[in-house]
Amino acid sequence: MGRRVRAWGVAPRSEGWGLWNTWGEGDLEVTLVVSAVETTVGLLESWSRSRGVDPVLPLPSQNAVIRHGWIGPMTLAPRAARRAGLGGRPLS
């Protein structure tokens, strides 16, 4: 991922970047490169414990790049999995 992010003009950081695949207006698939790594880690930890936490949007100042299209691999939020018809076991 680092090479791709650099190709988008984003400088490397020691703490890395969070990549969020989401939908824009009109169901446009977009990838956000965000500086909020701790938020990204917190969401993944919650989802791994079957907690259906929906992501909030990063602050505009946390977006380094917004690109059309998704890059992978990716982990779907529980709500996104249901939206895509990929529902799994129910969250408690």
C-alpha positions in Angstrom: 0.0 0.0 0.0 2.8 2.4 0.8 3.9 2.6 -2.9 0.4 3.3 -4.0 -0.1 6.0 -1.4 3.2 7.6 -2.4 2.1 7.5 -6.0 -1.0 9.5 -5.0 1.4 12.2 -3.7 1.1 11.3 0.0 4.4 11.5 1.9 5.3 8.5 4.2 4.8 9.0 7.9 6.2 6.9 10.7 2.8 6.2 12.1 1.4 5.3 8.7 -2.0 6.2 7.1 -5.5 4.8 7.5 -7.2 3.8 4.3 -11.0 4.0 4.4 -13.0 2.6 1.5 -16.5 4.2 1.6 -19.3 5.5 -0.6 -19.7 9.1 -1.8 -22.7 10.7 -3.3 -24.5 8.6 -5.8 -22.9 5.4 -4.4 -19.5 6.5 -5.8 -16.8 4.2 -4.5 -14.0 6.3 -2.9 -10.9 5.7 -0.8 -9.9 8.2 1.8 -6.3 8.4 2.9 -6.6 9.7 6.5 -4.2 10.6 9.3 -6.5 9.3 12.0 -4.7 5.9 12.3 -5.9 5.5 15.9 -9.5 5.8 14.8 -8.9 3.2 12.1 -7.3 0.8 14.6 -10.2 1.4 17.1 -12.8 0.6 14.5 -11.1 -2.6 13.5 -10.7 -3.7 17.2 -14.4 -3.1 17.8 -15.5 -5.0 14.8 -13.2 -7.9 15.7 -15.1 -8.1 19.0 -18.4 -8.2 17.2 -19.3 -4.6 18.2 -21.3 -3.0 15.5 -19.6 0.5 15.7 -20.3 2.6 12.6 -17.5 4.8 11.5 -17.8 8.5 11.8 -16.4 10.7 9.0 -12.8 11.9 9.6 -12.4 15.6 10.0 -11.6 17.4 6.7 -8.1 18.2 8.1 -7.5 14.4 8.5 -8.0 13.6 4.8 -4.7 13.7 2.9 -6.3 12.4 -0.4 -9.7 11.3 -1.6 -9.5 9.0 -4.6 -12.2 7.5 -6.9 -12.3 3.7 -6.5 -11.5 1.3 -3.8 -8.2 -0.4 -3.1 -7.9 -3.7 -1.2 -7.6 -5.8 0.7 -10.3 -4.3 2.9 -12.4 -5.1 6.0 -16.1 -4.2 5.7 -17.9 -2.5 8.6 -20.8 -4.6 9.7 -23.3 -2.2 8.1 -21.3 -2.2 4.9 -21.3 -6.0 4.8 -25.1 -6.0 5.1 -25.4 -3.3 2.5 -23.3 -5.5 0.1 -25.4 -8.6 0.9 -22.5 -10.2 2.8 -24.2 -10.4 6.2 -22.5 -12.8 8.6 -23.3 -13.8 12.1 -25.4 -11.3 14.0 -23.6 -8.8 16.2 -24.3 -8.9 19.9 
